[in-house]
Amino acid sequence: MMKYECVACGYIYDPELGDPDGGVEPGTTFADIPEDWVCPLCGVGKDMFEPVK
């Protein structure tokens, strides 16, 4: 699964880990994260994330 990076702060969303504190279970792809989810470090929305190459 592809990882995504927050362009604002550099946080990496890893689908294998999810974001349990943010209500996202491990194994959740970035596309399946709810639209109202925000970066756990800086609070920006999903639109501020880019795929990690």
N, CA, C and O atoms as a Maestro MAE file, in Angstrom:
{
 s_m_m2io_version
 :::
 2.0.0
}

f_m_ct {
 s_m_title
 :::
 protein
 m_atom[212] {
  # First column is atom index #
  i_m_mmod_type
  r_m_x_coord
  r_m_y_coord
  r_m_z_coord
  i_m_residue_number
  s_m_chain_name
  s_m_pdb_residue_name
  s_m_pdb_atom_name
  i_m_atomic_number
  :::
  1 25 0.836 -1.187 0.000 1 A "MET " " N  " 7
  2 3 0.000 0.000 0.000 1 A "MET " " CA " 6
  3 2 0.882 1.252 0.000 1 A "MET " " C  " 6
  4 15 1.945 1.285 0.619 1 A "MET " " O  " 8
  5 25 0.414 2.268 -0.705 2 A "MET " " N  " 7
  6 3 1.182 3.497 -0.838 2 A "MET " " CA " 6
  7 2 1.064 4.367 0.408 2 A "MET " " C  " 6
  8 15 -0.001 4.464 1.018 2 A "MET " " O  " 8
  9 25 2.173 4.994 0.771 3 A "LYS " " N  " 7
  10 3 2.199 5.935 1.881 3 A "LYS " " CA " 6
  11 2 1.963 7.337 1.336 3 A "LYS " " C  " 6
  12 15 2.220 7.608 0.163 3 A "LYS " " O  " 8
  13 25 1.472 8.226 2.196 4 A "TYR " " N  " 7
  14 3 1.201 9.610 1.819 4 A "TYR " " CA " 6
  15 2 1.854 10.543 2.824 4 A "TYR " " C  " 6
  16 15 1.874 10.266 4.023 4 A "TYR " " O  " 8
  17 25 2.395 11.667 2.317 5 A "GLU " " N  " 7
  18 3 3.087 12.628 3.161 5 A "GLU " " CA " 6
  19 2 2.333 13.950 3.217 5 A "GLU " " C  " 6
  20 15 1.857 14.449 2.197 5 A "GLU " " O  " 8
  21 25 2.229 14.513 4.419 6 A "CYS " " N  " 7
  22 3 1.638 15.832 4.602 6 A "CYS " " CA " 6
  23 2 2.645 16.862 4.117 6 A "CYS " " C  " 6
  24 15 3.774 16.917 4.606 6 A "CYS " " O  " 8
  25 25 2.230 17.684 3.146 7 A "VAL " " N  " 7
  26 3 3.152 18.676 2.600 7 A "VAL " " CA " 6
  27 2 3.383 19.830 3.571 7 A "VAL " " C  " 6
  28 15 4.348 20.580 3.421 7 A "VAL " " O  " 8
  29 25 2.516 19.978 4.555 8 A "ALA " " N  " 7
  30 3 2.649 21.067 5.522 8 A "ALA " " CA " 6
  31 2 3.682 20.752 6.609 8 A "ALA " " C  " 6
  32 15 4.449 21.627 7.011 8 A "ALA " " O  " 8
  33 25 3.700 19.485 7.089 9 A "CYS " " N  " 7
  34 3 4.576 19.185 8.227 9 A "CYS " " CA " 6
  35 2 5.476 17.969 8.047 9 A "CYS " " C  " 6
  36 15 6.383 17.747 8.849 9 A "CYS " " O  " 8
  37 25 5.231 17.171 6.992 10 A "GLY " " N  " 7
  38 3 6.085 16.019 6.743 10 A "GLY " " CA " 6
  39 2 5.605 14.716 7.361 10 A "GLY " " C  " 6
  40 15 6.273 13.691 7.227 10 A "GLY " " O  " 8
  41 25 4.446 14.734 8.043 11 A "TYR " " N  " 7
  42 3 3.891 13.497 8.618 11 A "TYR " " CA " 6
  43 2 3.647 12.489 7.502 11 A "TYR " " C  " 6
  44 15 3.147 12.847 6.435 11 A "TYR " " O  " 8
  45 25 3.997 11.240 7.744 12 A "ILE " " N  " 7
  46 3 3.773 10.178 6.765 12 A "ILE " " CA " 6
  47 2 2.611 9.311 7.239 12 A "ILE " " C  " 6
  48 15 2.657 8.739 8.328 12 A "ILE " " O  " 8
  49 25 1.564 9.217 6.410 13 A "TYR " " N  " 7
  50 3 0.476 8.281 6.692 13 A "TYR " " CA " 6
  51 2 0.858 6.938 6.099 13 A "TYR " " C  " 6
  52 15 1.040 6.806 4.889 13 A "TYR " " O  " 8
  53 25 0.976 5.939 6.970 14 A "ASP " " N  " 7
  54 3 1.313 4.577 6.559 14 A "ASP " " CA " 6
  55 2 0.060 3.726 6.730 14 A "ASP " " C  " 6
  56 15 -0.387 3.512 7.857 14 A "ASP " " O  " 8
  57 25 -0.519 3.233 5.623 15 A "PRO " " N  " 7
  58 3 -1.747 2.440 5.713 15 A "PRO " " CA " 6
  59 2 -1.611 1.204 6.602 15 A "PRO " " C  " 6
  60 15 -2.594 0.770 7.203 15 A "PRO " " O  " 8
  61 25 -0.423 0.638 6.692 16 A "GLU " " N  " 7
  62 3 -0.244 -0.539 7.537 16 A "GLU " " CA " 6
  63 2 -0.424 -0.202 9.015 16 A "GLU " " C  " 6
  64 15 -0.827 -1.053 9.808 16 A "GLU " " O  " 8
  65 25 -0.123 1.047 9.382 17 A "LEU " " N  " 7
  66 3 -0.262 1.488 10.774 17 A "LEU " " CA " 6
  67 2 -1.593 2.181 11.037 17 A "LEU " " C  " 6
  68 15 -2.121 2.123 12.147 17 A "LEU " " O  " 8
  69 25 -2.135 2.836 10.011 18 A "GLY " " N  " 7
  70 3 -3.357 3.611 10.184 18 A "GLY " " CA " 6
  71 2 -3.103 4.803 11.093 18 A "GLY " " C  " 6
  72 15 -1.969 5.266 11.222 18 A "GLY " " O  " 8
  73 25 -4.148 5.289 11.711 19 A "ASP " " N  " 7
  74 3 -4.074 6.376 12.698 19 A "ASP " " CA " 6
  75 2 -5.108 6.067 13.773 19 A "ASP " " C  " 6
  76 15 -6.154 6.712 13.841 19 A "ASP " " O  " 8
  77 25 -4.809 5.068 14.619 20 A "PRO " " N  " 7
  78 3 -5.786 4.650 15.630 20 A "PRO " " CA " 6
  79 2 -6.291 5.789 16.515 20 A "PRO " " C  " 6
  80 15 -7.465 5.809 16.884 20 A "PRO " " O  " 8
  81 25 -5.421 6.731 16.856 21 A "ASP " " N  " 7
  82 3 -5.859 7.866 17.681 21 A "ASP " " CA " 6
  83 2 -6.836 8.764 16.934 21 A "ASP " " C  " 6
  84 15 -7.643 9.461 17.549 21 A "ASP " " O  " 8
  85 25 -6.758 8.746 15.594 22 A "GLY " " N  " 7
  86 3 -7.658 9.542 14.765 22 A "GLY " " CA " 6
  87 2 -8.841 8.751 14.240 22 A "GLY " " C  " 6
  88 15 -9.604 9.250 13.413 22 A "GLY " " O  " 8
  89 25 -9.001 7.521 14.713 23 A "GLY " " N  " 7
  90 3 -10.135 6.702 14.309 23 A "GLY " " CA " 6
  91 2 -9.945 5.937 13.020 23 A "GLY " " C  " 6
  92 15 -10.916 5.451 12.441 23 A "GLY " " O  " 8
  93 25 -8.693 5.818 12.553 24 A "VAL " " N  " 7
  94 3 -8.414 5.095 11.307 24 A "VAL " " CA " 6
  95 2 -7.678 3.804 11.657 24 A "VAL " " C  " 6
  96 15 -6.555 3.829 12.161 24 A "VAL " " O  " 8
  97 25 -8.327 2.690 11.383 25 A "GLU " " N  " 7
  98 3 -7.775 1.387 11.722 25 A "GLU " " CA " 6
  99 2 -6.580 1.025 10.835 25 A "GLU " " C  " 6
  100 15 -6.521 1.445 9.679 25 A "GLU " " O  " 8
  101 25 -5.628 0.249 11.366 26 A "PRO " " N  " 7
  102 3 -4.534 -0.263 10.531 26 A "PRO " " CA " 6
  103 2 -5.099 -1.025 9.335 26 A "PRO " " C  " 6
  104 15 -6.101 -1.730 9.446 26 A "PRO " " O  " 8
  105 25 -4.438 -0.871 8.193 27 A "GLY " " N  " 7
  106 3 -4.884 -1.525 6.968 27 A "GLY " " CA " 6
  107 2 -5.807 -0.664 6.119 27 A "GLY " " C  " 6
  108 15 -6.261 -1.104 5.063 27 A "GLY " " O  " 8
  109 25 -6.092 0.561 6.565 28 A "THR " " N  " 7
  110 3 -6.976 1.467 5.826 28 A "THR " " CA " 6
  111 2 -6.179 2.233 4.778 28 A "THR " " C  " 6
  112 15 -5.225 2.940 5.104 28 A "THR " " O  " 8
  113 25 -6.579 2.086 3.514 29 A "THR " " N  " 7
  114 3 -5.902 2.843 2.455 29 A "THR " " CA " 6
  115 2 -6.216 4.326 2.611 29 A "THR " " C  " 6
  116 15 -7.216 4.696 3.226 29 A "THR " " O  " 8
  117 25 -5.363 5.164 2.054 30 A "PHE " " N  " 7
  118 3 -5.567 6.606 2.153 30 A "PHE " " CA " 6
  119 2 -6.912 7.003 1.539 30 A "PHE " " C  " 6
  120 15 -7.609 7.865 2.074 30 A "PHE " " O  " 8
  121 25 -7.272 6.383 0.433 31 A "ALA " " N  " 7
  122 3 -8.534 6.696 -0.243 31 A "ALA " " CA " 6
  123 2 -9.741 6.383 0.636 31 A "ALA " " C  " 6
  124 15 -10.792 7.006 0.490 31 A "ALA " " O  " 8
  125 25 -9.596 5.423 1.545 32 A "ASP " " N  " 7
  126 3 -10.716 5.006 2.396 32 A "ASP " " CA " 6
  127 2 -10.804 5.772 3.714 32 A "ASP " " C  " 6
  128 15 -11.719 5.541 4.504 32 A "ASP " " O  " 8
  129 25 -9.856 6.687 3.959 33 A "ILE " " N  " 7
  130 3 -9.926 7.507 5.165 33 A "ILE " " CA " 6
  131 2 -11.087 8.489 5.002 33 A "ILE " " C  " 6
  132 15 -11.261 9.051 3.920 33 A "ILE " " O  " 8
  133 25 -11.884 8.708 6.051 34 A "PRO " " N  " 7
  134 3 -12.989 9.681 5.941 34 A "PRO " " CA " 6
  135 2 -12.480 11.066 5.515 34 A "PRO " " C  " 6
  136 15 -11.374 11.468 5.877 34 A "PRO " " O  " 8
  137 25 -13.296 11.779 4.750 35 A "GLU " " N  " 7
  138 3 -12.911 13.082 4.220 35 A "GLU " " CA " 6
  139 2 -12.669 14.121 5.314 35 A "GLU " " C  " 6
  140 15 -11.951 15.096 5.088 35 A "GLU " " O  " 8
  141 25 -13.258 13.925 6.496 36 A "ASP " " N  " 7
  142 3 -13.081 14.901 7.572 36 A "ASP " " CA " 6
  143 2 -11.857 14.612 8.449 36 A "ASP " " C  " 6
  144 15 -11.614 15.313 9.431 36 A "ASP " " O  " 8
  145 25 -11.086 13.574 8.088 37 A "TRP " " N  " 7
  146 3 -9.857 13.252 8.825 37 A "TRP " " CA " 6
  147 2 -8.836 14.360 8.596 37 A "TRP " " C  " 6
  148 15 -8.764 14.942 7.513 37 A "TRP " " O  " 8
  149 25 -8.036 14.648 9.649 38 A "VAL " " N  " 7
  150 3 -6.992 15.662 9.531 38 A "VAL " " CA " 6
  151 2 -5.657 15.090 9.983 38 A "VAL " " C  " 6
  152 15 -5.610 14.103 10.717 38 A "VAL " " O  " 8
  153 25 -4.580 15.713 9.540 39 A "CYS " " N  " 7
  154 3 -3.232 15.307 9.921 39 A "CYS " " CA " 6
  155 2 -3.120 15.331 11.445 39 A "CYS " " C  " 6
  156 15 -3.463 16.335 12.070 39 A "CYS " " O  " 8
  157 25 -2.648 14.244 12.049 40 A "PRO " " N  " 7
  158 3 -2.551 14.210 13.508 40 A "PRO " " CA " 6
  159 2 -1.486 15.141 14.086 40 A "PRO " " C  " 6
  160 15 -1.493 15.419 15.286 40 A "PRO " " O  " 8
  161 25 -0.577 15.622 13.248 41 A "LEU " " N  " 7
  162 3 0.463 16.519 13.756 41 A "LEU " " CA " 6
  163 2 0.106 17.994 13.591 41 A "LEU " " C  " 6
  164 15 0.310 18.788 14.509 41 A "LEU " " O  " 8
  165 25 -0.429 18.367 12.417 42 A "CYS " " N  " 7
  166 3 -0.642 19.799 12.177 42 A "CYS " " CA " 6
  167 2 -2.093 20.186 11.890 42 A "CYS " " C  " 6
  168 15 -2.415 21.373 11.864 42 A "CYS " " O  " 8
  169 25 -2.972 19.207 11.676 43 A "GLY " " N  " 7
  170 3 -4.391 19.501 11.539 43 A "GLY " " CA " 6
  171 2 -4.893 19.873 10.158 43 A "GLY " " C  " 6
  172 15 -6.052 20.264 10.021 43 A "GLY " " O  " 8
  173 25 -4.055 19.767 9.118 44 A "VAL " " N  " 7
  174 3 -4.545 20.065 7.766 44 A "VAL " " CA " 6
  175 2 -5.339 18.877 7.226 44 A "VAL " " C  " 6
  176 15 -5.231 17.760 7.734 44 A "VAL " " O  " 8
  177 25 -6.136 19.134 6.192 45 A "GLY " " N  " 7
  178 3 -6.984 18.098 5.615 45 A "GLY " " CA " 6
  179 2 -6.261 17.171 4.660 45 A "GLY " " C  " 6
  180 15 -5.079 17.345 4.360 45 A "GLY " " O  " 8
  181 25 -7.010 16.169 4.186 46 A "LYS " " N  " 7
  182 3 -6.455 15.169 3.266 46 A "LYS " " CA " 6
  183 2 -5.910 15.770 1.979 46 A "LYS " " C  " 6
  184 15 -5.018 15.200 1.351 46 A "LYS " " O  " 8
  185 25 -6.452 16.936 1.582 47 A "ASP " " N  " 7
  186 3 -6.023 17.554 0.331 47 A "ASP " " CA " 6
  187 2 -4.589 18.066 0.394 47 A "ASP " " C  " 6
  188 15 -4.026 18.449 -0.631 47 A "ASP " " O  " 8
  189 25 -3.995 18.078 1.581 48 A "MET " " N  " 7
  190 3 -2.613 18.546 1.740 48 A "MET " " CA " 6
  191 2 -1.625 17.382 1.765 48 A "MET " " C  " 6
  192 15 -0.469 17.570 2.144 48 A "MET " " O  " 8
  193 25 -2.052 16.196 1.374 49 A "PHE " " N  " 7
  194 3 -1.192 15.012 1.350 49 A "PHE " " CA " 6
  195 2 -0.866 14.633 -0.078 49 A "PHE " " C  " 6
  196 15 -1.698 14.764 -0.976 49 A "PHE " " O  " 8
  197 25 0.363 14.158 -0.281 50 A "GLU " " N  " 7
  198 3 0.799 13.689 -1.596 50 A "GLU " " CA " 6
  199 2 1.392 12.291 -1.453 50 A "GLU " " C  " 6
  200 15 1.963 11.964 -0.412 50 A "GLU " " O  " 8
  201 25 1.262 11.466 -2.489 51 A "PRO " " N  " 7
  202 3 1.865 10.126 -2.436 51 A "PRO " " CA " 6
  203 2 3.380 10.204 -2.265 51 A "PRO " " C  " 6
  204 15 4.045 11.069 -2.834 51 A "PRO " " O  " 8
  205 25 3.905 9.280 -1.468 52 A "VAL " " N  " 7
  206 3 5.361 9.183 -1.306 52 A "VAL " " CA " 6
  207 2 5.895 8.364 -2.458 52 A "VAL " " C  " 6
  208 15 5.414 7.262 -2.721 52 A "VAL " " O  " 8
  209 25 6.893 8.901 -3.151 53 A "LYS " " N  " 7
  210 3 7.441 8.213 -4.328 53 A "LYS " " CA " 6
  211 2 8.537 7.247 -3.935 53 A "LYS " " C  " 6
  212 15 9.111 6.581 -4.796 53 A "LYS " " O  " 8
  :::
 }
 m_bond[211] {
  # First column is bond index #
  i_m_from
  i_m_to
  i_m_order
  :::
  1 1 2 1
  2 2 3 1
  3 3 4 2
  4 3 5 1
  5 5 6 1
  6 6 7 1
  7 7 8 2
  8 7 9 1
  9 9 10 1
  10 10 11 1
  11 11 12 2
  12 11 13 1
  13 13 14 1
  14 14 15 1
  15 15 16 2
  16 15 17 1
  17 17 18 1
  18 18 19 1
  19 19 20 2
  20 19 21 1
  21 21 22 1
  22 22 23 1
  23 23 24 2
  24 23 25 1
  25 25 26 1
  26 26 27 1
  27 27 28 2
  28 27 29 1
  29 29 30 1
  30 30 31 1
  31 31 32 2
  32 31 33 1
  33 33 34 1
  34 34 35 1
  35 35 36 2
  36 35 37 1
  37 37 38 1
  38 38 39 1
  39 39 40 2
  40 39 41 1
  41 41 42 1
  42 42 43 1
  43 43 44 2
  44 43 45 1
  45 45 46 1
  46 46 47 1
  47 47 48 2
  48 47 49 1
  49 49 50 1
  50 50 51 1
  51 51 52 2
  52 51 53 1
  53 53 54 1
  54 54 55 1
  55 55 56 2
  56 55 57 1
  57 57 58 1
  58 58 59 1
  59 59 60 2
  60 59 61 1
  61 61 62 1
  62 62 63 1
  63 63 64 2
  64 63 65 1
  65 65 66 1
  66 66 67 1
  67 67 68 2
  68 67 69 1
  69 69 70 1
  70 70 71 1
  71 71 72 2
  72 71 73 1
  73 73 74 1
  74 74 75 1
  75 75 76 2
  76 75 77 1
  77 77 78 1
  78 78 79 1
  79 79 80 2
  80 79 81 1
  81 81 82 1
  82 82 83 1
  83 83 84 2
  84 83 85 1
  85 85 86 1
  86 86 87 1
  87 87 88 2
  88 87 89 1
  89 89 90 1
  90 90 91 1
  91 91 92 2
  92 91 93 1
  93 93 94 1
  94 94 95 1
  95 95 96 2
  96 95 97 1
  97 97 98 1
  98 98 99 1
  99 99 100 2
  100 99 101 1
  101 101 102 1
  102 102 103 1
  103 103 104 2
  104 103 105 1
  105 105 106 1
  106 106 107 1
  107 107 108 2
  108 107 109 1
  109 109 110 1
  110 110 111 1
  111 111 112 2
  112 111 113 1
  113 113 114 1
  114 114 115 1
  115 115 116 2
  116 115 117 1
  117 117 118 1
  118 118 119 1
  119 119 120 2
  120 119 121 1
  121 121 122 1
  122 122 123 1
  123 123 124 2
  124 123 125 1
  125 125 126 1
  126 126 127 1
  127 127 128 2
  128 127 129 1
  129 129 130 1
  130 130 131 1
  131 131 132 2
  132 131 133 1
  133 133 134 1
  134 134 135 1
  135 135 136 2
  136 135 137 1
  137 137 138 1
  138 138 139 1
  139 139 140 2
  140 139 141 1
  141 141 142 1
  142 142 143 1
  143 143 144 2
  144 143 145 1
  145 145 146 1
  146 146 147 1
  147 147 148 2
  148 147 149 1
  149 149 150 1
  150 150 151 1
  151 151 152 2
  152 151 153 1
  153 153 154 1
  154 154 155 1
  155 155 156 2
  156 155 157 1
  157 157 158 1
  158 158 159 1
  159 159 160 2
  160 159 161 1
  161 161 162 1
  162 162 163 1
  163 163 164 2
  164 163 165 1
  165 165 166 1
  166 166 167 1
  167 167 168 2
  168 167 169 1
  169 169 170 1
  170 170 171 1
  171 171 172 2
  172 171 173 1
  173 173 174 1
  174 174 175 1
  175 175 176 2
  176 175 177 1
  177 177 178 1
  178 178 179 1
  179 179 180 2
  180 179 181 1
  181 181 182 1
  182 182 183 1
  183 183 184 2
  184 183 185 1
  185 185 186 1
  186 186 187 1
  187 187 188 2
  188 187 189 1
  189 189 190 1
  190 190 191 1
  191 191 192 2
  192 191 193 1
  193 193 194 1
  194 194 195 1
  195 195 196 2
  196 195 197 1
  197 197 198 1
  198 198 199 1
  199 199 200 2
  200 199 201 1
  201 201 202 1
  202 202 203 1
  203 203 204 2
  204 203 205 1
  205 205 206 1
  206 206 207 1
  207 207 208 2
  208 207 209 1
  209 209 210 1
  210 210 211 1
  211 211 212 2
  :::
 }
}
